[in-house]
Amino acid sequence: MNFVLIKIKDSLIDLADESTVFSIAYNALKQIDFDDLKSYQSVKDILSGCYKYLIEQESKGQLTLNKRVLLNNIDRLDDLLVEGKM
């Protein structure tokens, strides 16, 4: 399931210049070795600010395609965690 994390990280790279919330999350994620990750809760904590920002943008009808992709991947990560697949 690391492919979802890699997709999220790639999206954050693309969006880092648009908002500090994305650059902060990207800088935190690039410090993590996904192959040696013990707890996905830390990743969820890192992404919580992004998720809140994206939900606000969605409610205003201001999500770009890149932001929509990031939101969908964060949701997918959460689904995988709930399903116990990560």
C-alpha positions as CSV (number, residue, x, y, z in Angstrom):
1,M,0.0,0.0,0.0
2,N,3.0,2.2,-0.1
3,F,1.9,3.2,-3.6
4,V,-0.8,5.4,-2.1
5,L,1.8,7.1,0.1
6,I,4.0,7.7,-2.9
7,K,1.1,9.2,-4.8
8,I,0.3,11.5,-1.9
9,K,4.0,12.6,-1.7
10,D,4.1,13.2,-5.4
11,S,0.9,15.3,-5.2
12,L,2.4,17.3,-2.4
13,I,5.5,18.1,-4.5
14,D,3.2,19.5,-7.2
15,L,1.2,21.6,-4.7
16,A,4.0,22.7,-2.3
17,D,4.3,26.1,-4.0
18,E,0.5,26.8,-3.7
19,S,0.2,26.7,0.1
20,T,2.5,26.2,3.1
21,V,0.2,23.5,4.4
22,F,1.3,21.3,1.5
23,S,5.0,22.2,1.7
24,I,5.0,21.5,5.5
25,A,3.4,18.1,4.9
26,Y,5.8,17.3,2.0
27,N,8.9,18.2,4.1
28,A,7.6,16.0,6.9
29,L,6.8,13.0,4.6
30,K,10.1,13.2,2.8
31,Q,11.8,12.4,6.2
32,I,9.9,9.1,6.4
33,D,11.1,5.8,5.0
34,F,7.8,4.2,3.8
35,D,9.4,0.8,3.6
36,D,10.3,0.9,7.3
37,L,7.1,2.6,8.5
38,K,5.9,1.2,11.8
39,S,2.8,3.4,12.4
40,Y,0.6,5.0,9.8
41,Q,-0.9,7.2,12.5
42,S,2.1,9.5,12.1
43,V,1.4,9.9,8.4
44,K,-2.3,10.6,9.2
45,D,-1.2,13.3,11.7
46,I,1.1,14.9,9.1
47,L,-1.7,14.9,6.5
48,S,-4.5,16.2,8.8
49,G,-3.8,19.9,8.0
50,C,-3.8,19.1,4.3
51,Y,-7.1,17.3,4.6
52,K,-8.8,20.1,6.5
53,Y,-7.5,22.6,3.9
54,L,-8.7,20.5,1.0
55,I,-12.2,20.0,2.6
56,E,-12.5,23.8,3.0
57,Q,-11.5,24.3,-0.6
58,E,-14.0,21.7,-1.7
59,S,-16.8,23.3,0.2
60,K,-16.0,26.6,-1.6
61,G,-15.9,24.8,-5.0
62,Q,-12.2,25.7,-5.4
63,L,-10.5,22.3,-5.8
64,T,-8.2,22.1,-8.7
65,L,-7.6,18.7,-10.4
66,N,-4.3,18.2,-8.5
67,K,-6.0,19.0,-5.2
68,R,-8.8,16.6,-5.9
69,V,-6.3,13.9,-6.7
70,L,-4.5,14.5,-3.3
71,L,-7.9,14.5,-1.4
72,N,-8.9,11.2,-3.1
73,N,-5.5,9.7,-2.2
74,I,-5.7,10.8,1.4
75,D,-9.2,9.3,1.6
76,R,-7.9,6.1,0.0
77,L,-5.2,5.9,2.6
78,D,-7.7,6.3,5.4
79,D,-9.9,3.6,3.8
80,L,-7.0,1.2,3.6
81,L,-6.2,1.8,7.3
82,V,-9.8,1.2,8.3
83,E,-9.9,-2.0,6.2
84,G,-6.7,-3.1,7.9
85,K,-4.8,-3.4,4.6
86,M,-1.9,-1.3,5.8
